[in-house]
Amino acid sequence: MTTLRIALAQCRQTGSFEANARTIFRFLGMAADAGANIVCFPETQTVGYRVDIATPNTPVEPERLDDLHRRVAERCGESGMACVLGTEMPFPSDPVAGKPYNSALVISPSGAMLGAHHKTRLTPLDAIAYSAGSSFETFDLFGVRVGVVICFEGFRFAETTRECVRQGAQLVFHPQNNTTRPNDWKLPIHEAMIVTRAAENTIWFASCNMCHERHQNCRSTVVAPDGRIHAQAELRQEHLLVADLDIDLATRAMFHFDLEGCAPLLFGDTVDRAEYAAALG
């Protein structure tokens, strides 16, 4: 059994860069104390989501972002812990005045910045504040291939997670920022979509939302490859959700449509292999 301990930082987020930085380092410490191999933060945790938390016209500060990213990477290196950090990245051709990318920075346990995923599917409000990315990337952390999809693109577009799985991902992180407006009716829908992303690919899916004390339209949740909820945070409470994952369960059987691999997921103990052995050839 290959075990990986992950932590999801369901933490508060503000429009204050300094306050968000303090929260990030507080949760990095908590995750390190918990023995996490990888910690994931919510969407845009460094600067505040430019829809409702901050504002679309909040100045982009490339040097300040670089410094914070560097300090987080150093802390990860000191702890031997990897990180998926919800942040933003300046638009290359106009880093100060251009609309930034909504990004997730992936940091290795040695403190190396491995790369970043930029959110590709933007809501109408996202599009006011952010530029869209155009690709999906996967990363090797602790010998496990890991993918990232951000909020809307992971909820509503199955092909985004599927592309990560095509690249070999057995675990997909889903930083999100689903709060501030009273849309509690979304709770069962969001949970169903998170469960589906895991089950339709036979992978681990780890969704990390921020904490909002009035409205939080999705819980931070870890879903097992069979679609069952493995761990879940309470709504509207700051919480470090820690979970141990058996990576060997992430066979990607449904993704590959492997008949023999799909059978235990579909039938459990209710159908004997002899009943369908002829179909396996």
C-alpha positions, 0 to 999 in steps of 0.5 A, spaced: 500 500 500 502 506 498 500 511 503 500 519 502 497 524 507 494 530 504 491 536 508 486 541 505 487 548 508 479 550 509 481 557 511 479 564 511 481 569 506 481 577 505 482 582 501 489 584 505 495 581 502 498 581 509 493 577 512 492 572 507 500 571 508 499 570 515 494 565 514 498 561 509 504 560 514 499 558 520 496 553 516 503 551 513 505 550 520 499 546 522 500 541 516 507 540 517 505 538 525 500 534 522 505 530 518 502 532 511 506 530 505 502 535 501 498 541 503 493 544 498 490 552 499 483 555 496 483 558 490 487 565 490 489 564 497 495 569 497 491 575 494 484 574 495 479 572 490 477 578 485 470 577 485 467 579 492 473 578 496 478 583 493 476 587 487 477 586 479 481 593 479 486 591 485 493 592 483 497 586 481 504 586 485 509 582 481 514 583 486 510 582 492 507 575 489 514 573 487 517 574 494 511 570 498 511 565 493 519 564 494 517 564 502 512 559 502 517 555 497 522 555 503 518 553 508 516 547 504 523 545 503 524 546 511 518 542 512 519 537 507 512 538 505 509 539 498 504 545 497 498 546 492 498 554 493 492 558 490 494 564 488 495 569 481 500 570 476 501 576 472 499 576 465 506 576 461 505 581 456 503 586 461 504 584 468 502 590 472 496 593 468 494 586 465 488 581 468 492 576 471 491 568 471 487 565 476 493 560 478 495 554 483 503 554 484 505 547 485 511 546 490 515 540 491 517 538 498 525 540 497 522 547 496 522 547 488 517 551 484 515 545 479 510 550 475 503 553 475 496 551 473 492 557 470 484 556 470 482 555 463 474 555 464 472 562 467 465 564 469 462 571 467 465 574 473 471 571 473 472 573 466 472 580 468 478 580 473 482 574 470 485 572 463 484 564 462 489 559 461 490 554 456 493 548 458 493 542 464 499 540 467 501 534 472 506 534 477 510 528 480 510 529 488 512 523 493 512 518 487 505 520 485 502 523 479 498 529 481 493 534 477 490 540 479 483 543 476 481 550 479 473 551 482 469 552 476 473 548 471 473 542 475 466 542 477 462 543 471 467 540 465 469 533 466 474 533 461 479 538 465 480 532 470 480 527 465 486 531 461 489 530 468 488 523 468 490 522 461 497 525 463 497 519 469 494 523 475 492 518 480 490 524 485 487 531 483 487 537 487 481 542 486 482 549 489 476 553 489 473 559 492 465 558 493 463 563 498 460 570 499 453 569 496 447 565 499 447 560 494 446 554 499 442 550 494 448 549 490 451 544 496 448 538 494 450 539 486 457 541 488 458 535 492 455 530 487 460 533 481 466 532 486 464 525 487 463 524 480 470 527 478 473 521 482 468 516 481 468 516 473 476 516 473 477 512 479 482 517 482 482 521 489 479 527 488 481 533 493 477 539 493 479 545 498 474 551 499 475 557 503 472 558 509 466 564 510 462 565 516 456 567 512 456 563 506 460 557 504 457 553 498 461 547 498 465 543 503 472 541 503 472 534 501 476 528 499 473 523 495 476 516 494 476 512 487 470 509 488 466 515 489 465 515 497 467 521 501 473 519 505 474 526 509 470 532 509 470 539 513 464 542 516 461 548 513 463 555 515 469 553 520 476 554 519 479 547 519 485 543 516 482 537 513 487 531 514 487 525 510 491 518 509 490 516 502 491 509 499 494 511 492 494 504 490 486 504 490 487 510 484 487 505 478 484 509 473 480 503 471 473 507 469 478 512 465 481 506 461 474 502 461 478 496 464 472 491 464 476 487 470 478 493 474 471 496 473 467 490 476 469 491 483 467 498 483 460 496 479 458 490 483 462 489 490 461 483 493 454 481 489 457 479 483 462 473 482 467 473 477 465 467 474 459 470 472 462 475 467 469 471 466 467 470 459 466 477 457 474 478 459 476 474 453 
